[in-house]
Amino acid sequence: MDVRLDALSVVTDGTSLVRDLTLDVPDGRVVGLVGPNGSGKSTALRCVYRALRPTTGTVRLGGDDLARLPMRRSARIVAAMTQDGTVDLDFTVEEVVALGRAPHLRGNQALGARERELCERVMDRLDLRRLARRGVLTLSGGERQRVLLARALVQEPEVLVLDEPTNHLDLRHQLEMLSLLRGWGLTVLVVLHDLNLAAAACDRIGMLRAGHLVAAGTPADVLTPELVHDVFGVRADVVPHPLTGHPQLLYALGPAPSPAPST
């Protein structure tokens, strides 16, 4: 299902957090939001999973105005893994993962055989089966992060919204998570701080600064030395990854590199 942020603005206490943001997330694609702290990335995501109502503008899911959808319907379509997602009670891993089925169940309805199998399959994909009966509060930050992603995937959404999903993950699990997202077939809108991970994981990137969309396009289009210096204030030389060809940024202190001469 495609997602469109259409002229989205969010104003809180007289401060504009997002300003006239228009961005398309095509069906089945991974689109990343990058930008400095405070650029409006997480605020934009909150509008997509209905934790925040935009001041003006519209979020559209498959052409439908998100604000007009029943909450249960949108909860079945959009799953979110938030930056501040926590589990305060010491449920087991398998209990937390099973909570992802809540939008599909009524009251205290128990999981059926298909749903139990789905939970087990997702836990297998995220290397969680061995932790299934562990209390979540006994896990490391990275393990909890994978549990929360499993809960979102068990929801069987059409759209997955992720705010810094690689926080607390070791390098192996960062790469495995991003590879999984690309191969799952969902429409994904993800905030990433690591520009090299964004270049490897995303089909398209939107770069924000002070609530404005500065650039949008393929990683090669957006992650240029000039834009990175302009938005982040750091020098970056861009080289192709020797195996994948994805752009990779090599950082250095100093002035921005001069644009390549035209031929």
N, C-alpha and C positions, 0 to 999 in steps of 0.2 A: 504494500500500500504506500503510495506516495504521500509526502508531507510537504506542506507549503506554509512558511511563515510570511504573512502578507502585510507589509507596512506595520510591523509590530513595534509598539512603543510601550515602555513601562516607566511610570513616574511614581516615586515614593518619597513622601515628605518634601516635595518640591524639587527632588533630584531626579534627573533623567538617567535611568540605568541602561535602558535600551532605546534607541532612537530610529524609528522608521526602518526597521530591519526586514528586508525581503530576502528569503532564501528558499530554494527548492531542494528537497531531499527525494530523489527519484526512488521508485519502487525497487526494493532489493539491493540498494546501494548503501555504502558506508560513507557518511559525510561527517567530517570533523570540524569542530569549532576550535580555533586557536586564538590566542591574544594574551596580552599582559593581565596581571591580576586586576580585577575591577573593571574589565572591559565589557562585561555584560553577558558572558558566556553562560554561566550557571542560571542567571535570571531568564535568559531565553529558553533554556531547557525546562525551567519550572513552569513556563506557560504551556509547554507541550504536554507535560504530565499533570496538568491542572492543579498544581500546588500554588499557582499564582495566576490571577486574572490580568491580562494585558490592559493597559489604560486605553489604548486605541489599537486598531489592527485586528487581524484574525489568524488563528491557527486552523489550517484545513487538513483533514485526513481523507485522502481519496476524493477530494473536492467538497466534503461535508464540513460545515462549520463545527469545530470541536465544542464550542460553547453550547450548541444546540443538541448535542448528543446526551442521552441519559448517562449518568455516572457509571452504572454497571456496564453499559455498552463500551464506553471509552476505556474502562479498566480492563476489559477483555482485549482491546486492540493495542493499548499502549502499556508497556511495562517499563519501569524505571529503576535504575540503580543509582542512588544519589550519593553525593560526596559525604553527607553526614548520616548515611544509613547506619543505624545501630540496632542491636538486639539487646534489650536491657534485662530480659528474663533468661534464665539458663535453660532454654529449650535445647533439645538435641539437634544435631545437624539435619537429620532426616525430618524432624518436626518443622524446622524453619523452612526447608526446601518445600515441604508440602503446603505451606501457607501460600505459595504461588498459585494454588488452585482455587483460592478463596473467591475470586470473581465469577467462577463457574459453578459454585456450589450454593446451596440454600441452607441457611441456619447452621446446624451442627451436622450436616450431611457428611457421612464418612467417604473416604476415597474409595473408588472402585478399583477393580483389578487393573484396568488400563492406566488409570492415574498413578497407581503404585509403580507400575512398570515404567511409566514416563519419568517419575522421580528417580528411580534407580538408574535409568539410562542417562539422564542428565548428570547425575552425580558421578557416574563412570566417566563421562566426557571431561569432567572438571577435576578428576582425581580426588573425589570426596568419599567414595564408598567406604574406604578404610576408616573414615572419621564419622560414619553415619550415626553412631550411638554416643559420640562425644558431646559434652555440653558446649554450646557455642562460646560461652564465656571463658572456656579453657583454651581456646584456639589463638593462634597468632593473628596479627592484623591481616596478613596476606591470606590465611586460610578463611577467615571470616569474609574477606572480599569475594572469594570464590563461592562461598555459601550464598551470599546475597545475589551474585550473578545467576547461580543455579535456581534460586527462588524466582528470579525474573524470567528465566527461560522456561521453567515449568508452567508458567502462566500461559504459554503458547501465544504470545502476542504477535501481531503483524508489524509493530513498530517497537523498537527497543531504544530507550534513551539512557545514556550512560554519562555520568559526570565523574571524570578522573577515575576510570575503572582500574587502572594499573597501579594506583596508590598502594603501597605496602607489599606489592608483589615482587618476588625475586625475578631476575632476568628471564629465566626459563618460563615461568608462569606468565610473565608479561607477553612474551612472544606467542605462547600457546593460546592465551586468551584472545589476542588480536587475530590470530590465524583462525580461531574458532568463529569469531564474529564475521569474518569475511566468508566463511564457508557455510554458515547457518542458513543463509538465504533471507534474512530479515532486512527490513529497512532500519538502518541504524543512524542515530544522531548522537555523536560522542564528543565530549570535551576532553582534549589532551593537552598537557603542557609540554611534553616532549615532542619537538617538531620532527625528529627523525622517526619516532614511532608513528606520528600522524602521517608522514610521507609513505611509510610502509603499509599502514593499515587502511588508509582512506582512499576512496575513489575520487572524492572531491573534498576541498577544504574551504571554509569560510574564515577569513581573518578579521577579527574585531579589534577596535580601539575606541575607548571612551563611549561604548554603546553603539558605535557606527560600524557598518560593514565596510571594510577598506578594500577587500578583494575577495573574489570567489572564483574557483576553477579547479583544475587538476592540481595535484601537489607541485608539479613542475611549473605551472603557471603562477602559483601563489608564493611558493617558498623560494623567492629570488633574493639575492644579496641585498638589493636595494630596498625591497619591502621589509625584510627582516630587520634591517638597520633602522628604517623609518619607524616601524611599529614597536620594536623591542629595544632599540638603542644599542644593539651589539653588532659587531662585524661577523659575517658568516660567509665562508666560501662554500659553494655548492658543487658537489661532485656526484657522479652516478655510482650507485652501489655496484661493486664488481660482479655480484651474482644476480641481482634482481633488476638493476638499472634504475631503481627508485632514487630520487634525489636524496642526498645525505649532506647535512650541514656540518661544517668544521668551523668552530668558533674561535675567535681571537679578539683580544683587546685592541682598540685602535679605530681609526676612521673607517667609514664605509668604503668598500672598494669602488673604483670608478667603473661606470657602465662600460661594457665591451663596445669597441668602436663598430659602427655600422659598416657593412660591406656592400 
